[in-house]
């Protein structure tokens, strides 16, 4: 049996009593994805097929391609973008999310907060 490590990180604190959830997400062709949001705990993912644009608060947006892993710390960090970069086909990914007790997996970020933090958002690198 072969194995290949895809990602190793030390996640931030995980609240006692947290639960874990595994979900497959399908992004239709050209889908801009979910509006800016937060997760109550760390999220780990693996791109099954296709390609998405991934953007977290404090980081420049970057593509994640099939066969690549990604993660986010959750908590107060805004998850700005999870968009399908392919106009002609669906992209699929699997995520494992840790959820703090009594908190939903997703909490949407208000327009007021987005406006207040707009100047700190890091643009995508020029190609």
N, CA, C and O atoms as CSV, one atom per row, in Angstrom:
chain,resi,resn,atom,element,x,y,z
A,1,UNK,N,N,0.844,-1.179,0.000
A,1,UNK,CA,C,0.000,0.000,0.000
A,1,UNK,C,C,0.889,1.241,0.000
A,1,UNK,O,O,1.758,1.381,0.861
A,2,UNK,N,N,0.680,2.130,-0.945
A,2,UNK,CA,C,1.431,3.375,-0.989
A,2,UNK,C,C,0.706,4.463,-0.239
A,2,UNK,O,O,-0.494,4.367,0.018
A,3,UNK,N,N,1.438,5.492,0.109
A,3,UNK,CA,C,0.821,6.639,0.760
A,3,UNK,C,C,1.548,7.907,0.356
A,3,UNK,O,O,2.717,7.883,-0.027
A,4,UNK,N,N,0.830,9.011,0.450
A,4,UNK,CA,C,1.389,10.304,0.098
A,4,UNK,C,C,0.788,11.341,1.037
A,4,UNK,O,O,-0.427,11.535,1.058
A,5,UNK,N,N,1.635,12.005,1.809
A,5,UNK,CA,C,1.154,13.079,2.675
A,5,UNK,C,C,0.850,14.294,1.821
A,5,UNK,O,O,1.668,14.702,0.998
A,6,UNK,N,N,-0.332,14.875,2.017
A,6,UNK,CA,C,-0.743,16.032,1.233
A,6,UNK,C,C,-0.593,17.348,1.985
A,6,UNK,O,O,-0.341,18.391,1.380
A,7,UNK,N,N,-0.749,17.298,3.300
A,7,UNK,CA,C,-0.749,18.536,4.076
A,7,UNK,C,C,-0.547,18.185,5.532
A,7,UNK,O,O,-1.150,17.237,6.035
A,8,UNK,N,N,0.298,18.941,6.215
A,8,UNK,CA,C,0.456,18.784,7.651
A,8,UNK,C,C,0.537,20.174,8.258
A,8,UNK,O,O,1.422,20.956,7.911
A,9,UNK,N,N,-0.382,20.484,9.161
A,9,UNK,CA,C,-0.403,21.785,9.829
A,9,UNK,C,C,-0.752,21.574,11.289
A,9,UNK,O,O,-1.325,20.551,11.664
A,10,UNK,N,N,-0.400,22.548,12.104
A,10,UNK,CA,C,-0.830,22.561,13.495
A,10,UNK,C,C,-2.007,23.526,13.564
A,10,UNK,O,O,-1.819,24.740,13.487
A,11,UNK,N,N,-3.226,22.990,13.709
A,11,UNK,CA,C,-4.383,23.874,13.720
A,11,UNK,C,C,-4.446,24.675,15.013
A,11,UNK,O,O,-3.812,24.319,16.006
A,12,UNK,N,N,-5.212,25.755,14.993
A,12,UNK,CA,C,-5.407,26.521,16.223
A,12,UNK,C,C,-6.240,25.707,17.208
A,12,UNK,O,O,-6.654,24.587,16.908
A,13,UNK,N,N,-6.472,26.258,18.341
A,13,UNK,CA,C,-7.252,25.625,19.398
A,13,UNK,C,C,-8.591,25.112,18.862
A,13,UNK,O,O,-9.287,25.812,18.126
A,14,UNK,N,N,-8.933,23.904,19.234
A,14,UNK,CA,C,-10.237,23.334,18.899
A,14,UNK,C,C,-11.012,23.209,20.206
A,14,UNK,O,O,-10.580,22.524,21.133
A,15,UNK,N,N,-12.152,23.873,20.269
A,15,UNK,CA,C,-12.943,23.921,21.501
A,15,UNK,C,C,-13.377,22.526,21.935
A,15,UNK,O,O,-13.777,21.716,21.098
A,16,UNK,N,N,-13.303,22.234,23.240
A,16,UNK,CA,C,-13.821,20.954,23.733
A,16,UNK,C,C,-15.292,20.796,23.325
A,16,UNK,O,O,-16.055,21.762,23.340
A,17,UNK,N,N,-15.671,19.594,22.969
A,17,UNK,CA,C,-17.049,19.347,22.566
A,17,UNK,C,C,-17.326,19.651,21.108
A,17,UNK,O,O,-18.467,19.529,20.662
A,18,UNK,N,N,-16.293,20.051,20.342
A,18,UNK,CA,C,-16.469,20.317,18.912
A,18,UNK,C,C,-16.853,19.034,18.190
A,18,UNK,O,O,-16.569,17.933,18.662
A,19,UNK,N,N,-17.498,19.188,17.049
A,19,UNK,CA,C,-17.825,18.040,16.213
A,19,UNK,C,C,-17.121,18.196,14.875
A,19,UNK,O,O,-16.691,19.291,14.513
A,20,UNK,N,N,-17.007,17.101,14.149
A,20,UNK,CA,C,-16.390,17.124,12.823
A,20,UNK,C,C,-17.433,16.729,11.791
A,20,UNK,O,O,-18.320,15.918,12.060
A,21,UNK,N,N,-17.310,17.318,10.600
A,21,UNK,CA,C,-18.234,17.035,9.524
A,21,UNK,C,C,-17.430,16.903,8.236
A,21,UNK,O,O,-16.508,17.683,7.996
A,22,UNK,N,N,-17.774,15.925,7.413
A,22,UNK,CA,C,-17.141,15.752,6.108
A,22,UNK,C,C,-18.207,16.040,5.061
A,22,UNK,O,O,-19.321,15.524,5.142
A,23,UNK,N,N,-17.858,16.875,4.068
A,23,UNK,CA,C,-18.829,17.262,3.040
A,23,UNK,C,C,-18.145,17.303,1.681
A,23,UNK,O,O,-16.993,17.719,1.565
A,24,UNK,N,N,-18.867,16.868,0.657
A,24,UNK,CA,C,-18.404,17.043,-0.722
A,24,UNK,C,C,-19.120,18.263,-1.281
A,24,UNK,O,O,-20.345,18.362,-1.208
A,25,UNK,N,N,-18.353,19.186,-1.838
A,25,UNK,CA,C,-18.912,20.388,-2.462
A,25,UNK,C,C,-18.719,20.294,-3.970
A,25,UNK,O,O,-17.656,19.897,-4.447
A,26,UNK,N,N,-19.742,20.659,-4.702
A,26,UNK,CA,C,-19.658,20.743,-6.159
A,26,UNK,C,C,-19.903,22.186,-6.558
A,26,UNK,O,O,-20.928,22.774,-6.213
A,27,UNK,N,N,-18.955,22.747,-7.286
A,27,UNK,CA,C,-19.066,24.117,-7.788
A,27,UNK,C,C,-19.375,24.039,-9.278
A,27,UNK,O,O,-18.527,23.598,-10.054
A,28,UNK,N,N,-20.570,24.456,-9.696
A,28,UNK,CA,C,-20.915,24.424,-11.116
A,28,UNK,C,C,-19.940,25.266,-11.937
A,28,UNK,O,O,-19.232,26.103,-11.377
A,29,UNK,N,N,-19.892,25.059,-13.253
A,29,UNK,CA,C,-18.982,25.829,-14.109
A,29,UNK,C,C,-19.092,27.335,-13.851
A,29,UNK,O,O,-20.181,27.907,-13.894
A,30,UNK,N,N,-17.950,27.962,-13.585
A,30,UNK,CA,C,-17.889,29.409,-13.386
A,30,UNK,C,C,-18.536,29.917,-12.115
A,30,UNK,O,O,-18.660,31.131,-11.949
A,31,UNK,N,N,-18.951,29.052,-11.217
A,31,UNK,CA,C,-19.648,29.446,-9.985
A,31,UNK,C,C,-18.759,30.350,-9.131
A,31,UNK,O,O,-17.617,29.989,-8.848
A,32,UNK,N,N,-19.263,31.529,-8.710
A,32,UNK,CA,C,-18.468,32.409,-7.849
A,32,UNK,C,C,-18.360,31.897,-6.421
A,32,UNK,O,O,-17.596,32.443,-5.625
A,33,UNK,N,N,-19.120,30.851,-6.084
A,33,UNK,CA,C,-19.011,30.241,-4.763
A,33,UNK,C,C,-19.839,30.933,-3.701
A,33,UNK,O,O,-20.707,31.756,-3.992
A,34,UNK,N,N,-19.548,30.579,-2.472
A,34,UNK,CA,C,-20.273,31.077,-1.306
A,34,UNK,C,C,-19.789,32.487,-0.988
A,34,UNK,O,O,-18.598,32.779,-1.097
A,35,UNK,N,N,-20.714,33.361,-0.593
A,35,UNK,CA,C,-20.358,34.733,-0.195
A,35,UNK,C,C,-19.398,34.680,1.003
A,35,UNK,O,O,-19.300,33.650,1.669
A,36,UNK,N,N,-18.690,35.783,1.278
A,36,UNK,CA,C,-17.740,35.793,2.397
A,36,UNK,C,C,-18.380,35.295,3.696
A,36,UNK,O,O,-19.503,35.657,4.046
A,37,UNK,N,N,-17.612,34.442,4.398
A,37,UNK,CA,C,-18.133,33.773,5.582
A,37,UNK,C,C,-16.987,33.396,6.513
A,37,UNK,O,O,-15.816,33.620,6.208
A,38,UNK,N,N,-17.349,32.822,7.649
A,38,UNK,CA,C,-16.388,32.276,8.608
A,38,UNK,C,C,-16.805,30.851,8.944
A,38,UNK,O,O,-17.955,30.454,8.756
A,39,UNK,N,N,-15.837,30.099,9.446
A,39,UNK,CA,C,-16.099,28.775,9.982
A,39,UNK,C,C,-15.742,28.817,11.466
A,39,UNK,O,O,-14.803,29.510,11.855
A,40,UNK,N,N,-16.480,28.087,12.292
A,40,UNK,CA,C,-16.258,28.149,13.740
A,40,UNK,C,C,-14.998,27.399,14.182
A,40,UNK,O,O,-14.537,27.569,15.310
A,41,UNK,N,N,-14.456,26.588,13.309
A,41,UNK,CA,C,-13.224,25.865,13.609
A,41,UNK,C,C,-12.444,25.619,12.342
A,41,UNK,O,O,-12.870,26.043,11.267
A,42,UNK,N,N,-11.312,24.946,12.436
A,42,UNK,CA,C,-10.491,24.695,11.257
A,42,UNK,C,C,-11.216,23.854,10.212
A,42,UNK,O,O,-12.079,23.036,10.534
A,43,UNK,N,N,-10.846,24.076,8.960
A,43,UNK,CA,C,-11.392,23.319,7.835
A,43,UNK,C,C,-10.215,22.821,7.000
A,43,UNK,O,O,-9.299,23.578,6.682
A,44,UNK,N,N,-10.256,21.542,6.653
A,44,UNK,CA,C,-9.239,20.937,5.810
A,44,UNK,C,C,-9.925,20.436,4.550
A,44,UNK,O,O,-11.042,19.922,4.615
A,45,UNK,N,N,-9.268,20.581,3.398
A,45,UNK,CA,C,-9.910,20.164,2.165
A,45,UNK,C,C,-8.963,19.541,1.166
A,45,UNK,O,O,-7.741,19.661,1.259
A,46,UNK,N,N,-9.577,18.867,0.203
A,46,UNK,CA,C,-8.843,18.219,-0.878
A,46,UNK,C,C,-9.641,18.415,-2.160
A,46,UNK,O,O,-10.835,18.119,-2.208
A,47,UNK,N,N,-8.985,18.908,-3.184
A,47,UNK,CA,C,-9.623,19.154,-4.474
A,47,UNK,C,C,-9.677,17.847,-5.254
A,47,UNK,O,O,-8.645,17.321,-5.671
A,48,UNK,N,N,-10.882,17.326,-5.448
A,48,UNK,CA,C,-11.064,16.060,-6.158
A,48,UNK,C,C,-10.894,16.222,-7.659
A,48,UNK,O,O,-10.203,15.434,-8.305
A,49,UNK,N,N,-11.535,17.259,-8.212
A,49,UNK,CA,C,-11.415,17.527,-9.649
A,49,UNK,C,C,-11.687,18.996,-9.914
A,49,UNK,O,O,-12.414,19.653,-9.169
A,50,UNK,N,N,-11.096,19.496,-10.977
A,50,UNK,CA,C,-11.286,20.896,-11.351
A,50,UNK,C,C,-10.274,21.815,-10.703
A,50,UNK,O,O,-9.159,21.413,-10.370
A,51,UNK,N,N,-10.694,23.071,-10.530
A,51,UNK,CA,C,-9.803,24.105,-10.001
A,51,UNK,C,C,-10.651,25.201,-9.381
A,51,UNK,O,O,-11.655,25.621,-9.956
A,52,UNK,N,N,-10.242,25.661,-8.203
A,52,UNK,CA,C,-10.979,26.750,-7.557
A,52,UNK,C,C,-10.033,27.861,-7.141
A,52,UNK,O,O,-8.833,27.651,-6.959
A,53,UNK,N,N,-10.601,29.044,-6.996
A,53,UNK,CA,C,-9.880,30.184,-6.445
A,53,UNK,C,C,-10.196,30.209,-4.962
A,53,UNK,O,O,-11.365,30.184,-4.576
A,54,UNK,N,N,-9.168,30.258,-4.125
A,54,UNK,CA,C,-9.315,30.185,-2.674
A,54,UNK,C,C,-8.722,31.448,-2.078
A,54,UNK,O,O,-7.573,31.788,-2.360
A,55,UNK,N,N,-9.503,32.152,-1.249
A,55,UNK,CA,C,-9.018,33.398,-0.652
A,55,UNK,C,C,-9.450,33.494,0.801
A,55,UNK,O,O,-10.635,33.437,1.127
A,56,UNK,N,N,-8.447,33.644,1.668
A,56,UNK,CA,C,-8.668,33.856,3.095
A,56,UNK,C,C,-8.181,35.239,3.493
A,56,UNK,O,O,-7.304,35.811,2.846
A,57,UNK,N,N,-8.746,35.757,4.540
A,57,UNK,CA,C,-8.293,37.031,5.105
A,57,UNK,C,C,-6.804,36.929,5.423
A,57,UNK,O,O,-6.351,35.961,6.033
A,58,UNK,N,N,-6.048,37.948,4.998
A,58,UNK,CA,C,-4.620,37.987,5.264
A,58,UNK,C,C,-3.760,37.288,4.226
A,58,UNK,O,O,-2.534,37.285,4.339
A,59,UNK,N,N,-4.389,36.693,3.210
A,59,UNK,CA,C,-3.642,36.003,2.157
A,59,UNK,C,C,-4.134,36.442,0.782
A,59,UNK,O,O,-5.306,36.779,0.611
A,60,UNK,N,N,-3.233,36.435,-0.194
A,60,UNK,CA,C,-3.646,36.700,-1.574
A,60,UNK,C,C,-4.422,35.483,-2.087
A,60,UNK,O,O,-4.112,34.353,-1.711
A,61,UNK,N,N,-5.424,35.703,-2.937
A,61,UNK,CA,C,-6.146,34.568,-3.519
A,61,UNK,C,C,-5.189,33.693,-4.330
A,61,UNK,O,O,-4.240,34.193,-4.934
A,62,UNK,N,N,-5.445,32.394,-4.336
A,62,UNK,CA,C,-4.598,31.490,-5.115
A,62,UNK,C,C,-5.440,30.316,-5.615
A,62,UNK,O,O,-6.451,29.965,-5.006
A,63,UNK,N,N,-5.013,29.708,-6.734
A,63,UNK,CA,C,-5.753,28.559,-7.250
A,63,UNK,C,C,-5.396,27.278,-6.504
A,63,UNK,O,O,-4.250,27.075,-6.102
A,64,UNK,N,N,-6.393,26.423,-6.328
A,64,UNK,CA,C,-6.194,25.085,-5.791
A,64,UNK,C,C,-6.672,24.137,-6.888
A,64,UNK,O,O,-7.820,24.212,-7.326
A,65,UNK,N,N,-5.784,23.248,-7.327
A,65,UNK,CA,C,-6.085,22.350,-8.446
A,65,UNK,C,C,-6.328,20.925,-7.957
A,65,UNK,O,O,-5.950,20.566,-6.841
A,66,UNK,N,N,-6.959,20.123,-8.803
A,66,UNK,CA,C,-7.227,18.720,-8.484
A,66,UNK,C,C,-5.965,18.054,-7.955
A,66,UNK,O,O,-4.887,18.195,-8.531
A,67,UNK,N,N,-6.111,17.326,-6.853
A,67,UNK,CA,C,-4.983,16.631,-6.244
A,67,UNK,C,C,-4.264,17.436,-5.181
A,67,UNK,O,O,-3.326,16.933,-4.562
A,68,UNK,N,N,-4.683,18.683,-4.951
A,68,UNK,CA,C,-4.036,19.532,-3.949
A,68,UNK,C,C,-4.914,19.651,-2.706
A,68,UNK,O,O,-6.140,19.583,-2.781
A,69,UNK,N,N,-4.250,19.831,-1.559
A,69,UNK,CA,C,-4.938,20.004,-0.284
A,69,UNK,C,C,-4.841,21.468,0.143
A,69,UNK,O,O,-3.960,22.203,-0.303
A,70,UNK,N,N,-5.757,21.875,1.011
A,70,UNK,CA,C,-5.770,23.246,1.537
A,70,UNK,C,C,-6.359,23.197,2.940
A,70,UNK,O,O,-6.918,22.182,3.355
A,71,UNK,N,N,-6.229,24.303,3.665
A,71,UNK,CA,C,-6.820,24.382,4.996
A,71,UNK,C,C,-7.049,25.839,5.345
A,71,UNK,O,O,-6.497,26.744,4.718
A,72,UNK,N,N,-7.866,26.045,6.349
A,72,UNK,CA,C,-8.059,27.374,6.913
A,72,UNK,C,C,-8.272,27.235,8.409
A,72,UNK,O,O,-8.814,26.230,8.870
A,73,UNK,N,N,-7.846,28.247,9.177
A,73,UNK,CA,C,-7.894,28.115,10.626
A,73,UNK,C,C,-9.281,28.262,11.239
A,73,UNK,O,O,-9.503,27.808,12.362
A,74,UNK,N,N,-10.213,28.882,10.532
A,74,UNK,CA,C,-11.529,29.119,11.105
A,74,UNK,C,C,-11.483,30.239,12.130
A,74,UNK,O,O,-10.558,31.050,12.127
A,75,UNK,N,N,-12.472,30.286,12.999
A,75,UNK,CA,C,-12.531,31.346,14.011
A,75,UNK,C,C,-12.904,32.672,13.389
A,75,UNK,O,O,-13.903,32.766,12.676
A,76,UNK,N,N,-12.108,33.706,13.652
A,76,UNK,CA,C,-12.414,35.058,13.168
A,76,UNK,C,C,-11.952,35.319,11.740
A,76,UNK,O,O,-12.265,36.373,11.186
A,77,UNK,N,N,-11.225,34.404,11.132
A,77,UNK,CA,C,-10.679,34.609,9.783
A,77,UNK,C,C,-11.804,34.550,8.749
A,77,UNK,O,O,-12.587,33.600,8.718
A,78,UNK,N,N,-11.871,35.582,7.903
A,78,UNK,CA,C,-12.878,35.621,6.844
A,78,UNK,C,C,-12.424,34.746,5.680
A,78,UNK,O,O,-11.280,34.831,5.235
A,79,UNK,N,N,-13.326,33.912,5.199
A,79,UNK,CA,C,-13.099,33.121,3.989
A,79,UNK,C,C,-13.830,33.873,2.877
A,79,UNK,O,O,-15.053,33.791,2.759
A,80,UNK,N,N,-13.063,34.608,2.061
A,80,UNK,CA,C,-13.650,35.476,1.039
A,80,UNK,C,C,-14.146,34.723,-0.185
A,80,UNK,O,O,-15.259,34.954,-0.657
A,81,UNK,N,N,-13.315,33.822,-0.696
A,81,UNK,CA,C,-13.616,33.241,-2.006
A,81,UNK,C,C,-13.359,31.743,-2.041
A,81,UNK,O,O,-12.359,31.248,-1.521
A,82,UNK,N,N,-14.288,31.039,-2.669
A,82,UNK,CA,C,-14.132,29.633,-3.036
A,82,UNK,C,C,-14.893,29.502,-4.358
A,82,UNK,O,O,-16.024,29.017,-4.387
A,83,UNK,N,N,-14.265,29.936,-5.443
A,83,UNK,CA,C,-14.923,30.038,-6.750
A,83,UNK,C,C,-14.361,29.023,-7.734
A,83,UNK,O,O,-13.167,28.724,-7.718
A,84,UNK,N,N,-15.230,28.493,-8.592
A,84,UNK,CA,C,-14.788,27.577,-9.647
A,84,UNK,C,C,-14.086,28.395,-10.729
A,84,UNK,O,O,-14.681,29.301,-11.312
A,85,UNK,N,N,-12.832,28.077,-10.991
A,85,UNK,CA,C,-12.066,28.790,-12.016
A,85,UNK,C,C,-12.313,28.252,-13.422
A,85,UNK,O,O,-11.799,28.808,-14.393
A,86,UNK,N,N,-13.088,27.185,-13.544
A,86,UNK,CA,C,-13.330,26.582,-14.846
A,86,UNK,C,C,-14.717,26.962,-15.357
A,86,UNK,O,O,-15.726,26.682,-14.709
A,87,UNK,N,N,-14.755,27.598,-16.515
A,87,UNK,CA,C,-16.034,28.035,-17.086
A,87,UNK,C,C,-16.809,26.881,-17.700
A,87,UNK,O,O,-18.027,26.973,-17.856
A,88,UNK,N,N,-16.121,25.785,-18.055
A,88,UNK,CA,C,-16.774,24.721,-18.789
A,88,UNK,C,C,-17.021,23.427,-18.040
A,88,UNK,O,O,-17.545,22.475,-18.619
A,89,UNK,N,N,-16.654,23.367,-16.756
A,89,UNK,CA,C,-16.917,22.114,-16.044
A,89,UNK,C,C,-17.019,22.320,-14.540
A,89,UNK,O,O,-16.526,23.305,-13.989
A,90,UNK,N,N,-17.666,21.374,-13.901
A,90,UNK,CA,C,-17.858,21.403,-12.452
A,90,UNK,C,C,-16.554,21.068,-11.749
A,90,UNK,O,O,-15.798,20.210,-12.204
A,91,UNK,N,N,-16.292,21.746,-10.639
A,91,UNK,CA,C,-15.158,21.422,-9.772
A,91,UNK,C,C,-15.720,20.799,-8.501
A,91,UNK,O,O,-16.761,21.224,-7.998
A,92,UNK,N,N,-15.018,19.781,-7.982
A,92,UNK,CA,C,-15.488,19.071,-6.788
A,92,UNK,C,C,-14.376,19.019,-5.748
A,92,UNK,O,O,-13.206,18.825,-6.077
A,93,UNK,N,N,-14.760,19.194,-4.493
A,93,UNK,CA,C,-13.813,19.136,-3.403
A,93,UNK,C,C,-14.461,18.500,-2.194
A,93,UNK,O,O,-15.684,18.487,-2.058
A,94,UNK,N,N,-13.627,17.975,-1.321
A,94,UNK,CA,C,-14.110,17.412,-0.069
A,94,UNK,C,C,-13.523,18.233,1.065
A,94,UNK,O,O,-12.342,18.577,1.041
A,95,UNK,N,N,-14.348,18.549,2.063
A,95,UNK,CA,C,-13.871,19.313,3.212
A,95,UNK,C,C,-14.194,18.556,4.499
A,95,UNK,O,O,-15.215,17.878,4.607
A,96,UNK,N,N,-13.293,18.694,5.465
A,96,UNK,CA,C,-13.501,18.197,6.814
A,96,UNK,C,C,-13.486,19.436,7.704
A,96,UNK,O,O,-12.467,20.119,7.810
A,97,UNK,N,N,-14.611,19.720,8.338
A,97,UNK,CA,C,-14.755,20.932,9.144
A,97,UNK,C,C,-14.945,20.571,10.610
A,97,UNK,O,O,-15.719,19.677,10.951
A,98,UNK,N,N,-14.231,21.277,11.460
A,98,UNK,CA,C,-14.433,21.167,12.900
A,98,UNK,C,C,-15.379,22.301,13.294
A,98,UNK,O,O,-15.155,23.459,12.944
A,99,UNK,N,N,-16.428,21.956,14.019
A,99,UNK,CA,C,-17.434,22.967,14.379
A,99,UNK,C,C,-17.517,23.091,15.890
A,99,UNK,O,O,-17.702,22.101,16.598
A,100,UNK,N,N,-17.376,24.330,16.379
A,100,UNK,CA,C,-17.495,24.587,17.811
A,100,UNK,C,C,-18.906,24.228,18.274
A,100,UNK,O,O,-19.861,24.350,17.507
A,101,UNK,N,N,-19.040,23.792,19.514
A,101,UNK,CA,C,-20.360,23.397,20.022
A,101,UNK,C,C,-21.392,24.510,19.855
A,101,UNK,O,O,-21.158,25.657,20.238
A,102,UNK,N,N,-22.531,24.151,19.280
A,102,UNK,CA,C,-23.629,25.100,19.144
A,102,UNK,C,C,-23.460,26.159,18.075
A,102,UNK,O,O,-24.267,27.086,17.999
A,103,UNK,N,N,-22.418,26.046,17.235
A,103,UNK,CA,C,-22.168,27.042,16.187
A,103,UNK,C,C,-22.273,26.344,14.830
A,103,UNK,O,O,-21.708,25.267,14.638
A,104,UNK,N,N,-22.993,26.953,13.899
A,104,UNK,CA,C,-23.137,26.396,12.552
A,104,UNK,C,C,-21.782,26.336,11.848
A,104,UNK,O,O,-20.838,27.020,12.246
A,105,UNK,N,N,-21.691,25.514,10.802
A,105,UNK,CA,C,-20.455,25.417,10.025
A,105,UNK,C,C,-20.100,26.747,9.368
A,105,UNK,O,O,-18.928,27.117,9.309
A,106,UNK,N,N,-21.112,27.470,8.873
A,106,UNK,CA,C,-20.905,28.751,8.180
A,106,UNK,C,C,-21.606,29.879,8.907
A,106,UNK,O,O,-22.753,29.745,9.333
A,107,UNK,N,N,-20.901,30.998,9.044
A,107,UNK,CA,C,-21.495,32.238,9.521
A,107,UNK,C,C,-21.175,33.290,8.473
A,107,UNK,O,O,-20.004,33.559,8.204
A,108,UNK,N,N,-22.190,33.883,7.883
A,108,UNK,CA,C,-21.970,34.888,6.843
A,108,UNK,C,C,-21.396,36.168,7.463
A,108,UNK,O,O,-21.699,36.507,8.607
A,109,UNK,N,N,-20.565,36.871,6.686
A,109,UNK,CA,C,-19.942,38.119,7.131
A,109,UNK,C,C,-20.793,39.279,6.615
A,109,UNK,O,O,-21.223,39.269,5.461
A,110,UNK,N,N,-21.036,40.266,7.456
A,110,UNK,CA,C,-21.894,41.394,7.086
A,110,UNK,C,C,-21.218,42.317,6.070
A,110,UNK,O,O,-19.992,42.384,5.991
A,111,UNK,N,N,-22.028,43.013,5.310
A,111,UNK,CA,C,-21.523,44.000,4.344
A,111,UNK,C,C,-20.739,45.102,5.063
A,111,UNK,O,O,-19.751,45.608,4.532
A,112,UNK,N,N,-21.174,45.470,6.259
A,112,UNK,CA,C,-20.481,46.509,7.031
A,112,UNK,C,C,-19.062,46.073,7.395
A,112,UNK,O,O,-18.121,46.859,7.278
A,113,UNK,N,N,-18.908,44.840,7.831
A,113,UNK,CA,C,-17.571,44.354,8.171
A,113,UNK,C,C,-16.688,44.253,6.932
A,113,UNK,O,O,-15.508,44.602,6.979
A,114,UNK,N,N,-17.254,43.777,5.822
A,114,UNK,CA,C,-16.483,43.698,4.578
A,114,UNK,C,C,-15.997,45.075,4.155
A,114,UNK,O,O,-14.846,45.234,3.748
A,115,UNK,N,N,-16.870,46.069,4.250
A,115,UNK,CA,C,-16.492,47.440,3.881
A,115,UNK,C,C,-15.403,47.964,4.814
A,115,UNK,O,O,-14.456,48.605,4.358
A,116,UNK,N,N,-15.526,47.699,6.100
A,116,UNK,CA,C,-14.545,48.178,7.071
A,116,UNK,C,C,-13.170,47.555,6.860
A,116,UNK,O,O,-12.156,48.186,7.157
A,117,UNK,N,N,-13.122,46.337,6.355
A,117,UNK,CA,C,-11.843,45.628,6.162
A,117,UNK,C,C,-11.360,45.650,4.711
A,117,UNK,O,O,-10.349,45.024,4.394
A,118,UNK,N,N,-12.058,46.353,3.835
A,118,UNK,CA,C,-11.731,46.319,2.399
A,118,UNK,C,C,-10.293,46.730,2.104
A,118,UNK,O,O,-9.668,46.140,1.223
A,119,UNK,N,N,-9.753,47.705,2.800
A,119,UNK,CA,C,-8.404,48.192,2.499
A,119,UNK,C,C,-7.324,47.179,2.871
A,119,UNK,O,O,-6.206,47.272,2.364
A,120,UNK,N,N,-7.623,46.224,3.733
A,120,UNK,CA,C,-6.640,45.231,4.154
A,120,UNK,C,C,-6.669,43.969,3.289
A,120,UNK,O,O,-5.826,43.087,3.452
A,121,UNK,N,N,-7.628,43.880,2.379
A,121,UNK,CA,C,-7.739,42.692,1.541
A,121,UNK,C,C,-6.575,42.657,0.540
A,121,UNK,O,O,-6.273,43.664,-0.102
A,122,UNK,N,N,-5.933,41.505,0.414
A,122,UNK,CA,C,-4.754,41.369,-0.441
A,122,UNK,C,C,-5.205,40.974,-1.848
A,122,UNK,O,O,-5.914,39.982,-2.015
A,123,UNK,N,N,-4.799,41.746,-2.860
A,123,UNK,CA,C,-5.213,41.412,-4.236
A,123,UNK,C,C,-4.473,40.190,-4.762
A,123,UNK,O,O,-3.408,39.825,-4.265
A,124,UNK,N,N,-5.055,39.573,-5.769
A,124,UNK,CA,C,-4.411,38.438,-6.428
A,124,UNK,C,C,-3.135,38.907,-7.122
A,124,UNK,O,O,-3.090,40.030,-7.624
A,125,UNK,N,N,-2.096,38.067,-7.160
A,125,UNK,CA,C,-0.870,38.438,-7.877
A,125,UNK,C,C,-1.155,38.624,-9.362
A,125,UNK,O,O,-2.007,37.945,-9.935
A,126,UNK,N,N,-0.429,39.557,-9.975
A,126,UNK,CA,C,-0.577,39.783,-11.424
A,126,UNK,C,C,0.030,38.613,-12.169
A,126,UNK,O,O,1.033,38.037,-11.747
A,127,UNK,N,N,-0.593,38.271,-13.284
A,127,UNK,CA,C,-0.099,37.140,-14.062
A,127,UNK,C,C,0.797,37.606,-15.180
A,127,UNK,O,O,1.308,36.787,-15.944
